[in-house]
């Protein structure tokens, strides 16, 4: 067994419990919403089509891009310990393997764990480039950039947040706060301006240093126990909030482009999903 096979077996072993939980959740969704499952499976393809279209409105592009990155980052964050083999980290560190090979193996595991969520934007980008190669040569450079900017941004951010999910602290500024603040003004901006602001926030986030605040006036009693539990397992609470945010964005898009007759049923459906979360 070589090093890659060893790390892959560690990844699969640590992922067994997560897959069992996801299987139970998927069975519950199938039992609750048997007719909605095909729509849920096709939803990432619809989002990709929206993000690849240069004619997509800026606000719709922002919500679709934000939802896609939240989903990708959360999915890899769930698998972070399995990718880094944290349960056997001492043994992995003692192996006679160079740091470069370890990092390349972990990057391969990230690609293996993300699957089409990471590969699909790049495949779509290369496919569009090959399909419109003749137009790229004949058109002005700015026109070509404006046409491929949406899908290139998706591919670039997918690569960045896949890496950040494993090797960086949670990017709360660029993945949560900045898109939320841009959302009310997104209709007044262009896609290029939204992309520029997002990339600027990422650059600022990389330069920021985080300091631990002093613990003053800590709560007592039951509140202290609840706070201690949340601090012990912050990832579970954070991922639950991310799931609620994804459902809110999906509900906003569905209600915005659905008829008045269907809106009460859509609202009830998403309200039930949020209650389950």
N, C-alpha and C positions, 0 to 999 in steps of 0.2 A: 504494500500500500504506500503510494507516494504522499507528499504533503497535501496536495489538492484533494485527494480522495479522503485523507484523514479529516481535513477541515470540513469537507462536504458532509461526511458522516456525522461529525459533531453538530453541524447546522441542522441536519435532518432530525437528529435525536432530540435536540433542545426545542425543536419546532413541533414536536408531536402533541404536546398539550395544547398549544395554540390552535393547531389544526383541528383538534377534537372539539374545542370550544366553537370555532368557526363553523364546523359541520353541524353542531347542535343549533347554532343560530340560523344557518341556511335552511335546515329542516323546519324550524319554526316559521321562517318567512314563507316557505313553500306551502305550509299548512294554512297560514293566515291569508296569504295573497297568491293563490296559484296562478291567477291570470296576469298578475303584475310582474312575474319573474322574467318573461321575455323582454319586457320594457326595461327592467333593471339591468339585464345583461347587455342590452343595446345602448344603454345610456352613455358609457365612455366613448363609443363610436360617434354618437351624436355630438358630444362635447368636442371631440377631435375635429369633426367637420366644421363646427362653429369657429374653433380657434384657427383653423387653416384658411378660412375664408376672409380675404382682405376687406370685404364689404360688411362684415359683422359690426354692428354698432359698438361704440367704445364701452358703454356700461355693460352690455351683454358679454363682451369680450373679457372685461375685468372679472365679472362674477364667474364665468366659465374657467378662466385661467386660475383664479384663486381656489375654486373648488378642486380643480385637477391637482394643483400643487399640495393642497391640504390632504387630499386622499393619498397621493404618492408618498408624502413625507410621513403621514401617520402609519401607513402600511409598513414602511421600512423601519419606523421607530418601534413598532411592535416586535420586529425581528432583530433589533440591534444586538441583544445579548447572544442570540443564536449566531449572527454573522461574526461577532468578535470572539465567540467561544469563551464567554466569561466564566462559565463553570469550571473549565479546565485551563484557565488563563496561565496559571503557574507552570503547568506542564508544557503548554504551547511556548511560553517564554524560554523554557529550558532546551527546546529543540535546536539543533545546529542549522538553523535556517536564517538567511539574511533578512534584514528589515525590509529591503526592497521586495523580496519574494513574498514575505508576509503581507505587505501592503497590496501587491498585485493579486494575491489570492483573495484578500478581503474585497477588493474591487470586483473580482469575478463573482464573489458571493453576492455582492450588492446587485450586480446585473442579473444573477440567477434568481434573486429574491424579488426584484422589481418586475421581471418579465416584461410584458408588453406595455405596462405603464411607463417604462423608461424607453423601450425600444421603438414603440409605435410613433412618437413624434419625429424621431430621427429617420425612420423608414419613410414616413410620409414626406418629410423634407427632401430627402434624396430622390424620392419618386417624382415629386413636383419639379425638382431641378432638372432631372433627366427629361421629363415630359415637355418642359417649356424651355429647353436649352436654346433653341433657335430664336425664340422671342427675347431671351435675355441678351443675346448678342445685338439684336437690332434695336432694342429699346434703350432709352437713357438710363444711366445707372441709378438715379434717384427713383425712377418709376419701378425698376426691378426690386430695389430695396424695400419700397413701400408694400409691394405685393407679397414678399416673402418674410417681412418683419414679423407678422403674427405667429407663424408656425416656427420660425427660427427662435423667437423668444420663448415659446413653449418648450422647445427642445433644450435650449440653454438652461432655463430655470429648472427643468426636470433633472438635468444632470447635476446642477448645483444642490438642489434640495435632497437628492438621493445621497450625495456625499455628506451633506450637513446632518442628515438624520442619523448617521453612524459616527461621525467624527466631531461634531460640534454640539454645543448646548442648544436648547430649543430656540429657533430664530423668531422670537415673539415680535420683534420690531418689524421685520420685513414680511413675515407670513401671517401675522394677526393684526397688529396695530395699523400699519401703513395701508393695506388694502381696505380696512374698515374706514379709515379717514378719507380715503380717495373715493369711496363709493358714492357719497352724496354729490360729488362734483364730476363724476365720471362722464356724464352726458355732455358736459361742456368742454371736455378735453378730447384730443385725438388719441388713437391707439399708440402712436409714436410718443406722445407726451406721457401717457400712462406707463409705457415701458421705460422711458427715461427716468421717471420718478422712482419706479420700483428698483431699477438697477442702482440708482443713487442711494436709496435707502439700504440696499445690501452692502454697498461700499462703506457707508457710515457704520453699519452694524459690525462689520469686520474690524473697524478701528476702535469701537467702543470697548471699554474695560468695565467689568462688573465687580462691584465690591459688596461684600455681605454686610447688611445693615445690622446695627447692634440690636439685640433682643431686649426690648424694654416693655414693661407692663404686659407680660404674657397672660393670656386668659387662664382661668382656673376652672376646675370642675369638669362637667361634661364637654364644654366647648374645648377645653384643653385636650381631652381625649380625642375628639373629632379632628382637631387641628393636627395632632400628632399622627393620626392615621393617614390624613391627607399628605402630610410631609413625608411619611414613610413610603407611600406608593403614589408619588405625584403623577407618574405617567398614566395611570389608569384614569385619574380624575381629568387630566388634560385631554386625553383622547376622547373621553366622553363629551367634553365641551366642544372639541373639534367636530365630533359627529353631529352634535346639535347645530353647530354653525353650518355644516354642509347641508343638513336637512332644511334649514332656514333659507339658504341660497337656492336650493332646488325648488322649494315651495314658491319663492319669489318669482323665479323664472317661469314655472308652470302657471301660476296665477296671472302673470302679466300677459301671457300669450294664449290663454284659454278663454272659452266663451263664458258668459255669465251663468249659463245653465250648469256647466261642469264645475264651476268654482267651488260651490259648497261641498261637493264630493271630494274634490282634490284637497280642500282644507281639512276635511275630516280624516282623510287618509294620512296626511302628514302630521296631524295632531296625534293620531294613534301611534305613529312611528316615534315621535318625540316623547310620548309617554312611556314607550317601551325602553327608550334610551335612558 
